[in-house]
Amino acid sequence: MTQPFEGLAIGGKRLPSADGRTTAVYEPATGDVLAQVAQATAADVDQAVRMAHERFSTGAWKQMRSRERGQLLQRIANKIREKAELLAQIESRNGGKPISAARGEIGAVANTFEYYAGAVNKFHGQTIPGNANGTVMTFREPLGVCALIVPWNFPLVIAGWKIAPALAMGNTVVIKPASVTPLSALALADLVLEAGLPEGVLNVVTGSGSVAGSALVTHPLVRKISFTGSTEIGVGVMKQAAEGIKRVSLELGGKSANIVFADANLDVCIESSLFSVYDNAGQDCCSRSRILVERSIMDEFVERFVNRTRTMKVGNPADEQTEMGPLITPQQRESVLNYIHIGDSEGAKRLCGGEVPTSGDLARGNYLTPAVYVNVTSGMRIMQEEIFGPMVCIMPFDSEAEAVQFANDTPYGLSGSLWTRDIGRALRVARAVETGMLSINSSSSVHIEAPFGGVKHSGLGREQGMTALEHYSEYKSVFIAND
């Protein structure tokens, strides 16, 4: 059976690549081909960037007032809500997400566009008193063409985090979605045109990072790069961007700690902690994959956590009852299985999971049962390296100082959680843990109103909140003499 063809989205048109090449996009739950998608060449990326640059430099987009841009972003938000079920089905099938989770993510995308629709005319410059005989004013100017490189774990959510503030500030964008999950970005490209966005303001190039991604990062007309992905690739992006002195935001890897003190409400903590590591099959940079538990409650916590893990419904994403779907690709599952082997060989004790289903419908997809390890030490590879799969390590601590020490004993610093009813302890530990975000008595990392990003090897710059608008604009100072 012939699969649908999805072309590049450039200048309001769907186009084949310059050399006609395509690549198959698969459904993680079944291994079936969903579509054939154009593979962008460097020439295609050049066409997309030049189109975006032209729309930035001339035409209706450059002349549009901030209030009008806000109204347009609101229309996009409305259109996303109108098409929510279609987009959720695309995200579920292409990303292997349980349909209930996919629906929640599409709602979050609409909320993001709505937030920046309201923020457009509330982010501005100042008048500044100066010593000179005159007035100093500052303006917030758009940067130009923004290259937005989106990962495969939350394709449309993270695309929205980047697109909405970039457009709000008056930039134009070229998006490169991950090669394995391009379908929702292409659907969004069609949708924004329906909402009235001028052609060429938003363009999508699909293809490999080594070809399309590299061409985008190094293009001389690109002024800003926003990249979400692995720390290793982020380092390469930063090196390439340095030659063009491009502004860069990087949201990279994580190995977040989940610190549980003896006074925690375990009824809430265990359920929340479970999904903080197994949501999206553990393929989340904010995954709390290191659980640090005060020794006096270690046995109780482990018993309850393992019992709940064993009851998780791993299954078809289309099933409304499914709690965890497949991993994104067979290669990603093999990577996680390699860490299962490493954990076993390092001497850690696996209490459950880490198995590949070999019968029934699950045997067709990239499924793996969620794994729990104990008898771990902070220096083990499974405690130091980002695994990006359904695997968690639980380790005891004896004091507040030791909990902080263990939490900080990693090159990453993206997110984390802290469970205690002692507000003084909560504030002390929250300030001491080296991370960009930390939730107290919660596992939530994402709040559209607040900055999202990490420290150390987890990246630089921030997404979300009003802070994101700073990364898509530049100050201009203007002095007006009184004479």
C-alpha positions in Angstrom: 0.0 0.0 0.0 1.3 3.5 -0.9 1.9 5.7 2.1 1.1 9.4 2.1 3.8 11.8 1.0 4.6 14.8 3.2 6.6 17.5 1.5 8.6 20.4 2.9 6.7 23.4 4.0 8.4 26.4 2.4 6.7 29.7 1.5 3.2 28.4 2.1 3.7 25.5 -0.3 4.4 21.8 0.2 7.4 20.8 -1.9 9.5 17.8 -2.7 13.2 18.0 -1.8 15.6 19.2 -4.4 16.9 15.7 -5.2 13.5 14.0 -4.7 14.7 11.9 -1.8 12.2 10.7 0.9 12.4 8.7 4.1 9.9 6.5 5.8 8.3 7.6 9.1 7.3 4.7 11.3 4.6 4.0 14.0 6.5 2.9 17.2 3.6 0.8 18.4 3.5 -1.4 15.3 6.5 -0.8 13.2 4.2 0.1 10.3 5.1 3.0 7.9 3.0 6.1 8.5 4.3 8.3 5.6 7.1 9.1 3.2 8.6 12.4 4.1 10.8 14.6 2.0 14.5 14.7 3.0 15.7 18.3 2.8 19.0 19.0 1.1 21.3 22.0 1.9 19.7 23.7 -1.1 16.2 23.2 0.4 17.3 24.7 3.7 18.8 27.7 1.8 15.5 28.2 0.0 13.6 28.1 3.3 15.9 30.5 5.1 15.9 33.0 2.3 12.2 32.9 2.1 12.0 33.6 5.9 14.6 36.4 5.6 12.6 38.0 2.8 9.4 37.9 4.8 11.2 39.4 7.8 12.8 42.2 5.7 9.8 43.2 3.6 6.1 42.8 3.5 3.1 42.5 5.8 4.9 40.6 8.6 7.5 43.3 9.2 4.8 46.0 9.1 2.3 44.2 11.4 1.7 45.9 14.7 2.3 44.0 18.0 -1.5 43.9 18.8 -2.2 42.4 15.4 0.5 39.7 15.9 -1.2 38.9 19.2 -4.5 38.5 17.6 -3.0 36.2 15.0 -1.3 34.1 17.6 -4.7 33.8 19.3 -6.3 32.6 16.1 -3.5 29.9 15.9 -4.4 28.8 19.4 -8.0 28.6 18.5 -7.2 26.6 15.3 -5.1 24.2 17.4 -8.1 23.6 19.7 -10.3 23.1 16.7 -8.0 20.5 15.3 -7.0 19.1 18.7 -8.1 15.5 18.1 -6.4 15.3 14.7 -3.2 16.6 16.1 -3.4 14.3 19.1 -3.9 11.3 16.9 -0.8 12.3 14.8 1.3 12.8 17.9 0.1 9.5 19.4 0.8 7.4 16.4 4.0 9.1 15.3 5.5 9.4 18.8 4.1 6.3 20.5 2.3 8.4 23.2 -0.8 7.2 25.0 -3.7 9.0 23.4 -4.7 10.6 26.8 -1.2 12.1 27.1 -1.2 13.3 23.5 -4.5 15.1 24.0 -3.1 16.8 27.1 0.0 17.9 25.1 -2.0 19.4 22.3 -4.0 21.4 24.9 -0.7 22.7 26.2 0.4 23.8 22.7 -2.8 25.8 22.4 -2.2 27.4 25.8 1.4 28.3 24.8 0.2 30.3 21.7 -2.6 31.9 23.8 -0.1 33.0 26.5 2.2 34.7 23.9 -0.8 36.2 22.2 -1.4 38.1 25.4 2.3 38.8 26.0 3.1 40.5 22.7 2.2 44.0 23.7 3.4 43.7 27.3 7.1 43.2 26.6 8.7 46.4 25.7 11.6 48.9 26.2 12.0 51.8 28.6 12.8 55.4 28.9 16.0 55.9 31.0 17.1 59.0 32.8 20.7 59.8 31.8 23.4 62.4 32.6 23.4 63.8 29.0 21.0 66.6 28.0 18.4 64.5 26.4 16.4 61.2 26.7 17.5 57.6 26.3 15.0 55.1 25.1 15.4 51.3 24.6 13.5 49.2 22.1 13.1 45.5 21.9 13.8 44.6 18.3 13.3 41.2 16.6 16.4 39.3 15.6 15.4 38.0 12.1 15.4 34.4 11.0 15.3 32.0 13.9 16.3 28.3 13.4 14.3 26.1 15.7 15.5 22.5 16.1 13.0 20.3 17.8 13.5 16.8 19.4 11.4 13.7 19.0 10.1 13.2 22.5 7.7 16.1 22.7 7.5 17.2 19.1 4.6 19.7 19.0 4.9 20.9 22.6 8.5 21.9 22.3 7.9 23.3 18.8 5.2 25.6 20.4 7.6 26.7 23.1 9.9 28.0 20.4 7.6 29.2 17.6 5.1 31.2 19.7 7.6 33.6 21.4 9.7 33.9 18.2 6.6 35.0 16.2 5.4 37.2 19.1 8.6 39.3 18.8 8.2 39.6 15.1 10.8 37.1 13.9 10.4 34.6 11.1 11.2 30.9 11.6 12.5 27.8 10.0 11.8 24.7 12.0 13.6 21.3 11.7 11.7 18.6 13.5 13.3 15.4 14.4 13.6 13.0 11.5 11.5 10.3 13.2 8.7 12.6 14.3 8.1 15.3 11.7 4.4 14.8 11.1 2.9 17.2 13.7 5.2 20.1 12.7 4.1 19.7 9.1 0.4 19.6 10.2 1.0 22.8 12.2 2.6 24.5 9.1 -0.7 23.9 7.3 -2.8 25.0 10.3 -1.1 28.4 10.8 -1.8 29.3 7.2 -5.5 28.6 7.8 -5.3 30.9 10.8 -3.9 33.7 8.6 -0.1 33.7 9.1 1.5 35.2 6.0 3.2 32.6 3.8 6.9 32.1 4.5 6.8 33.4 8.0 6.9 29.8 9.3 8.7 27.1 7.3 9.4 23.5 8.0 12.4 21.5 6.6 12.4 17.8 7.4 15.5 15.6 7.2 18.6 14.5 9.0 20.5 16.6 11.5 23.8 16.0 9.7 22.4 17.5 6.4 19.4 19.7 7.1 20.3 20.6 10.7 23.9 21.5 9.9 22.9 23.6 6.9 20.4 25.5 9.1 22.8 26.1 11.9 25.5 27.4 9.6 23.4 29.5 7.3 24.6 33.1 7.2 21.1 34.6 7.3 20.1 32.7 10.5 20.4 35.1 13.5 19.2 32.8 16.3 19.3 29.1 17.0 17.1 27.4 19.6 18.1 23.7 20.0 16.6 21.0 22.2 18.3 17.6 22.2 21.2 15.7 23.6 24.2 17.4 25.3 26.6 15.9 22.8 24.8 17.3 19.8 24.2 20.6 21.6 28.0 21.0 22.0 28.3 20.6 18.2 25.6 23.1 17.5 27.2 25.7 19.7 30.6 25.2 18.0 29.0 25.6 14.5 27.0 28.7 15.7 30.1 30.3 17.1 31.6 30.9 13.6 28.6 33.1 12.7 28.3 34.7 16.2 24.7 33.5 16.3 22.6 33.7 19.4 22.0 30.2 20.9 19.6 28.7 23.4 20.3 25.1 24.3 18.0 22.8 26.3 20.0 19.6 26.7 20.2 16.4 28.8 19.2 15.7 32.3 19.6 13.2 35.2 17.3 14.8 37.6 17.0 13.8 41.3 13.8 13.0 43.2 14.6 13.6 46.9 12.1 12.0 49.3 12.4 12.8 53.1 10.8 10.6 55.8 8.0 13.1 56.4 6.8 13.0 52.8 3.2 12.1 52.0 4.0 8.8 50.3 0.5 8.3 49.0 0.9 11.3 46.7 4.7 11.0 46.3 4.8 7.5 44.9 2.2 7.9 42.2 3.7 11.2 41.2 7.2 9.8 41.2 6.2 6.9 39.1 5.0 9.1 36.3 7.9 11.5 36.7 10.2 8.7 35.4 7.9 6.5 33.2 5.8 9.2 31.5 6.5 9.1 27.7 8.3 5.7 28.4 11.0 7.6 30.3 12.0 9.6 27.2 12.0 12.9 28.9 15.0 15.2 29.7 13.2 16.1 33.0 12.8 12.5 34.0 13.4 12.0 37.8 15.5 8.8 37.1 17.4 9.0 40.4 15.2 8.6 43.5 17.0 9.5 46.7 15.1 8.3 49.8 15.8 8.9 53.5 17.0 5.6 54.8 14.3 5.2 57.5 11.6 4.9 54.9 13.7 3.2 52.1 12.2 -0.3 52.5 8.6 1.0 52.5 9.1 3.3 49.6 10.8 0.6 47.4 8.1 -2.0 48.2 5.3 0.4 47.3 7.0 1.9 44.2 7.8 -1.6 42.8 4.3 -2.9 43.4 2.9 0.1 41.5 5.4 -0.2 38.7 4.3 -3.8 38.2 0.7 -2.7 37.8 1.4 -0.1 35.1 -0.5 -0.8 31.9 2.0 -0.9 29.1 0.2 -1.1 25.8 -1.2 0.3 22.6 -1.2 4.1 22.7 -4.7 4.1 21.2 -6.1 2.3 24.3 -7.5 4.9 26.6 -6.3 2.8 29.6 -2.7 2.7 28.5 -0.2 4.3 30.9 3.0 3.7 29.0 3.5 3.2 25.3 6.5 2.0 23.3 9.9 3.6 22.9 10.3 5.7 19.8 12.5 3.4 17.7 14.1 -0.1 17.9 17.4 1.6 18.2 16.3 3.6 21.3 15.1 0.4 22.9 18.4 -1.2 22.2 20.1 1.7 23.8 18.0 1.3 27.0 18.6 -2.5 27.0 22.3 -1.8 26.9 21.9 0.3 30.1 19.9 -2.6 31.6 22.9 -4.8 30.9 25.3 -2.2 32.4 23.2 -1.9 35.5 23.2 -5.7 36.0 26.9 -5.9 35.4 27.7 -3.0 37.7 26.2 -5.0 40.6 23.0 -3.1 41.0 19.9 -5.2 41.8 17.0 -5.1 39.3 13.7 -5.6 41.2 11.5 -5.7 38.1 11.2 -4.8 34.5 13.7 -4.3 31.7 12.1 -7.0 29.6 11.0 -7.1 25.9 7.5 -8.5 25.3 7.7 -11.5 23.0 4.1 -12.4 22.4 0.8 -10.7 21.5 0.4 -7.3 19.9 3.2 -5.8 22.0 5.8 -7.9 20.2 5.3 -5.9 17.1 6.3 -2.6 18.7 9.2 -1.0 20.5 8.0 -2.0 24.0 10.0 -2.5 27.2 8.7 -3.1 30.7 9.6 -0.4 33.3 12.6 -1.3 35.4 13.6 -0.5 39.0 17.1 -0.8 40.4 18.4 -0.6 44.0 21.8 -1.3 45.6 23.2 1.5 43.4 26.0 3.9 44.2 26.3 7.5 42.9 29.3 6.7 40.7 27.6 3.9 38.7 27.0 4.7 35.0 23.2 4.1 35.4 23.3 6.9 38.0 25.4 9.3 36.0 24.3 9.0 32.4 21.1 10.0 30.7 19.3 6.7 29.7 16.2 8.2 28.2 14.0 5.2 28.9 11.8 3.5 31.5 14.5 2.8 34.1 14.9 4.2 37.6 17.5 3.9 40.4 16.6 4.2 44.0 19.3 5.0 46.6 19.1 5.8 50.3 20.6 8.8 52.1 21.2 9.5 55.8 21.1 13.3 56.2 20.0 16.5 54.5 23.6 17.3 53.5 24.1 13.9 52.0 20.9 14.2 50.0 22.1 17.5 48.5 25.5 15.9 47.8 24.0 13.0 46.0 21.6 15.2 44.0 24.5 17.4 42.8 26.8 14.5 41.9 26.1 14.6 38.2 27.2 16.8 35.3 23.5 17.7 34.6 21.2 20.2 36.3 17.8 20.4 34.5 15.0 19.6 36.9 14.1 17.6 40.0 11.7 17.1 42.9 11.8 17.4 46.6 9.2 15.8 49.0 8.9 17.0 52.6 6.4 18.7 54.9 9.1 20.8 56.5 9.0 24.2 54.8 12.4 25.3 56.2 14.1 22.1 54.9 12.3 22.5 51.6 13.7 26.0 51.1 17.2 25.0 52.2 17.4 22.0 49.9 15.8 23.8 47.0 18.4 26.5 47.1 21.3 24.0 47.5 20.4 21.7 44.7 22.2 22.7 41.4 19.3 22.6 38.9 17.4 25.0 36.7 14.0 23.9 38.0 12.8 22.1 41.2 9.4 21.1 42.3 8.4 20.8 46.0 5.8 18.1 46.7 5.2 17.8 43.0 6.8 16.3 39.9 5.8 19.2 37.5 8.6 20.9 35.6 6.5 22.7 33.0 4.6 25.9 33.7 4.1 28.1 30.7 4.4 31.3 32.9 7.8 30.3 34.3 11.3 30.0 32.8 12.2 26.4 31.6 15.9 25.4 31.3 18.9 24.0 33.0 22.4 24.6 34.4 25.7 22.9 34.0 25.6 20.4 31.1 21.8 20.7 30.8 22.1 23.8 28.7 21.8 27.6 28.6 19.0 30.0 28.0 15.4 29.6 28.9 12.1 28.6 27.2 8.6 29.7 28.4 7.4 32.7 30.4 8.2 36.3 29.6 11.9 35.3 29.8 11.7 33.5 26.5 10.9 36.8 24.7 14.3 38.1 25.8 15.9 35.3 23.8 14.0 36.2 20.6 14.8 40.0 20.8 17.6 42.4 21.0 18.0 45.7 22.8 18.4 48.9 20.8 19.3 52.1 22.7 18.3 55.4 21.2 19.4 58.8 22.5 17.5 61.9 21.7 19.3 65.2 22.4 17.3 68.1 23.8 19.0 70.6 21.5 
